[in-house]
Amino acid sequence: MAALDTLGWFQFERLSELVLEAEAGIEPARWEGSADQLRWVVSQEPITLSGRTLAPPVLIRCLWLRDGGADELVSRLGTEAGTSIVTFANRDGADGDVVYGERELLDVIRSSPELRLRMPSLLSFDVAPLAPERATFDIDAARELAGVFVPTPAWHQAVAVLREHNFLVLTGPPEMGKTAIARMLGLARLAEGWEVHECIRPEQVEACFERDRPQLFIADDAFGSTEYRPDAADHWANHLDRILRATDENHWLVWTSRPAPLRAGLRRLHRERGGERFPEPASVQVDAAALGPEEKTLMLFRHARAADLPEGLRRVIRNYGSAIVSHPHFTPERIRRLVARQPPEHDIEAAIDAELTEPTEAMAASYAALGREHRELLLAMIDSPPGPVAERDLADALRRHTSDGLPKAPVDLVDRLTDHFLKVLA
């Protein structure tokens, strides 16, 4: 299989759009045509690509070639005499005045860190040297992830937040992609020559920090979800002043965490040091759980493609794709598990529902890490009427499930559950 074939037609079209935009300034919205067949854009202005200036009209076409070839596809798009032709194709050997085949596109990917950041699945190609001595995070796991990673809106928002504030907090329930986004950020920066360090304690950031080296620090699960560390937030808050003052365009810090400890730490800094240097929590916080149907569909497709499923199971995935994507318990981790286990084709609907409904190891570990009082609060919420519940009614439900009266008000227990088990709506 050619290297670019692993992208699939949808992401190959996206790659072609980004390359044309970067090299000729032609916006993706100008493309016409039918996806999975032939797409094109016509420029009535001269454009310069690969060192050549092409006279108008210029026809730019994107061909997704299979084993057959391009003749039938291209014949559908007639051209007038004198038309300049630019061809993007996932295989080498296509025709045109300027051709971006596999070789040329891999060269562009290799030379463009910005392109790799906008489309991180390109990091699955061996196009940039990765120096292990510059990293203290799991490079192999990140490289494997790149083959199935989907740049969600949360990914693009995370990059924008880091560029503006140099500090990012990824929030969301377990298994929704916080660690995946952090690792792909690390892989992208490592491929650009940065150092990447994964840290649990703020002292690790301070020990590795070097002003003259570009560095990314990742505090994954900084405050604990699978192993609750109630003192971790206060510990980070004690160091947050120095660490945030050290961040700049060449020194980034990424937390994957519940948002409440961040708010508490920044409130403390605003109160003690003033707010001119420190961002508001909302400006650095990105919810990794915000997934739409397009992102979910692409996740399902990329996991299925990477697993090289047998034809029968690929057909099942296609036939039941809509039900899988719309399933209320869809998460990226459950999709990975579903594809990896390859459910039997008989009674497939029940098998798919079971795979997506059964808690994953990550969710089970997070629940196991909860204290008794927090588990009792979850039971009380299940025992409460649907819809908004008054705190008094929740307290009554909690009394029915607690083993020692009501030692804490429900509002005092909610913070530990927020973002992992509960979504608090203002």
Residue pairs with C-beta under 8 A, 6 or more apart in sequence:
2 90
2 91
2 102
3 102
3 106
3 125
4 12
4 15
4 90
4 91
4 102
4 105
4 106
5 90
5 91
6 124
6 147
6 305
6 306
7 15
7 90
7 121
8 301
8 302
8 305
9 35
9 36
9 64
9 90
10 35
10 36
10 298
10 301
11 119
11 121
11 298
12 62
12 64
12 90
13 31
13 35
13 39
13 62
13 64
14 28
14 119
15 105
15 119
15 122
16 39
16 62
16 88
16 100
17 28
17 31
17 62
18 28
18 115
18 118
18 119
19 88
19 100
19 105
19 108
19 115
20 26
20 41
20 60
20 86
20 88
21 27
21 28
22 112
22 114
22 115
23 49
23 50
23 108
24 43
24 47
24 48
24 49
26 41
26 43
26 47
26 60
30 41
31 39
31 40
31 41
31 62
32 39
32 40
32 41
33 39
33 40
33 62
36 64
37 64
37 73
38 61
38 62
38 63
38 73
38 74
38 76
38 77
39 61
39 62
40 59
40 60
40 61
40 62
40 77
41 59
41 60
42 57
42 58
42 59
42 60
43 56
43 57
43 58
43 60
44 56
44 57
45 56
45 58
46 53
46 54
46 55
46 56
46 58
47 53
47 54
47 58
47 86
48 54
49 86
49 98
50 98
50 104
52 97
52 98
54 84
54 86
54 97
54 98
55 82
55 84
56 84
57 80
57 82
57 83
57 84
58 83
58 84
58 85
58 86
59 77
59 79
59 83
59 84
59 85
59 86
60 85
60 86
60 87
60 88
61 74
61 77
61 85
61 86
61 87
61 88
61 96
62 88
62 89
63 70
63 73
63 74
63 87
63 88
63 89
63 90
63 94
64 89
64 90
65 89
65 90
65 91
65 94
70 89
70 94
70 95
79 85
84 97
85 95
85 96
85 97
85 98
86 96
86 97
86 98
86 99
86 100
87 94
87 95
87 96
87 98
87 99
87 100
87 101
88 100
88 105
89 99
89 100
89 101
89 102
90 102
91 101
91 102
92 101
92 102
92 103
93 101
94 101
100 108
106 125
106 127
108 115
109 115
109 116
109 122
109 125
109 127
110 127
110 128
113 128
113 188
113 191
113 192
115 122
116 122
116 123
116 127
116 128
116 188
116 191
116 192
117 159
117 188
118 151
118 156
119 151
120 146
120 149
120 151
120 155
120 184
120 187
120 188
121 146
121 147
121 149
121 150
121 151
121 302
122 146
123 142
123 143
123 146
123 184
123 187
123 188
123 191
124 143
124 146
124 147
127 191
128 191
128 192
129 191
130 139
130 143
130 187
130 190
130 191
131 190
131 193
132 139
134 190
134 193
134 194
134 195
134 196
135 186
135 190
135 195
135 196
135 197
136 196
136 197
136 198
136 208
137 183
137 186
137 196
137 197
137 198
137 218
138 183
138 198
139 187
139 190
141 183
142 183
142 184
142 186
142 187
143 187
145 180
145 183
145 184
145 187
146 184
146 187
147 302
147 306
148 299
148 302
148 303
148 306
148 336
149 180
149 184
149 302
150 295
150 298
150 299
150 302
152 177
152 181
152 288
152 290
152 291
152 295
153 290
153 292
153 295
154 170
154 172
154 177
154 181
154 286
154 287
154 288
154 289
154 290
155 181
155 184
157 286
158 168
158 170
158 181
158 185
158 254
158 286
159 185
161 167
161 168
161 283
161 284
161 286
162 168
162 185
162 252
162 254
163 249
164 283
165 247
165 279
165 283
165 284
166 247
166 248
166 249
166 251
166 252
166 253
167 244
167 247
167 252
167 253
167 254
167 279
167 284
168 252
168 253
168 254
168 255
168 284
168 286
169 254
169 255
169 256
169 257
169 259
169 262
169 281
169 284
169 285
169 286
170 178
170 181
170 182
170 254
170 255
170 256
170 257
170 286
170 288
171 178
171 256
171 257
171 258
171 259
171 285
171 286
171 287
171 288
171 419
172 178
172 287
172 288
172 289
172 419
173 289
173 331
173 363
173 419
173 420
173 421
174 225
174 226
174 333
174 360
174 362
174 363
174 365
174 366
174 420
175 331
175 332
175 333
175 334
175 360
175 362
175 363
176 288
176 289
176 291
176 331
176 332
176 333
177 288
177 289
177 291
177 332
178 220
178 256
178 288
179 220
179 221
179 256
180 332
181 288
182 218
182 220
182 254
182 256
183 218
185 216
185 218
185 252
185 254
186 196
186 198
186 216
186 218
187 196
189 196
189 214
189 216
189 252
190 196
192 214
193 214
194 213
194 214
194 215
194 216
194 250
195 208
195 210
195 213
195 214
195 215
195 216
196 215
196 216
196 218
197 204
197 205
197 208
197 215
197 216
197 217
197 218
198 217
198 218
198 219
198 220
199 205
199 208
199 217
199 218
199 219
200 219
200 220
200 221
200 222
201 235
202 235
202 236
202 238
202 239
202 240
202 243
203 239
205 217
205 219
205 239
205 243
205 253
206 239
206 242
206 243
208 215
208 217
209 215
209 246
209 251
211 246
211 251
213 250
214 250
214 251
215 250
215 251
215 252
216 251
216 252
216 253
216 254
217 251
217 252
217 253
217 254
218 254
218 256
219 236
219 253
219 254
219 255
219 256
219 257
220 256
221 256
221 257
222 232
222 236
222 255
222 256
222 257
222 261
223 229
223 232
223 233
223 236
223 257
223 258
223 261
224 230
224 232
224 369
225 258
225 366
225 369
225 420
226 362
226 365
226 366
226 369
227 369
228 369
228 370
228 371
228 416
232 261
233 260
233 261
233 264
233 265
236 261
236 265
237 261
237 264
237 265
237 268
237 269
240 265
240 266
240 269
241 269
241 273
243 253
244 253
244 269
244 277
244 278
245 277
247 253
255 262
258 415
258 418
258 419
258 420
259 281
259 285
259 418
259 419
260 415
260 418
260 419
262 281
262 284
262 285
263 281
266 278
266 279
266 280
266 281
269 275
269 278
270 278
291 299
291 330
291 332
293 325
293 326
296 325
296 330
296 335
297 321
297 325
299 332
299 335
300 317
300 321
300 324
300 325
300 335
300 339
303 335
303 336
303 338
303 339
304 314
304 317
304 339
307 339
307 340
307 342
309 317
309 339
309 342
310 342
312 345
313 342
313 343
313 345
316 343
316 345
316 348
317 324
317 339
320 348
320 349
320 352
323 349
323 352
324 330
324 335
324 338
324 352
324 356
327 352
327 353
327 356
329 356
329 357
330 356
331 360
333 360
333 362
334 355
334 356
334 360
337 355
337 360
338 352
338 355
338 356
341 355
343 351
343 352
343 355
344 351
359 367
366 420
366 421
367 375
367 421
370 378
370 416
370 417
371 416
372 403
373 402
373 407
373 408
373 413
374 413
374 416
374 417
376 398
376 401
376 402
376 403
377 398
377 410
377 413
377 414
377 417
378 417
378 421
379 401
380 394
380 397
380 398
380 400
380 401
380 402
380 410
381 389
381 394
381 397
381 422
383 397
383 400
383 401
384 393
384 394
384 397
385 393
389 397
391 409
391 410
391 411
394 410
395 406
395 409
395 410
398 406
398 410
399 405
399 406
414 422
414 424
418 424
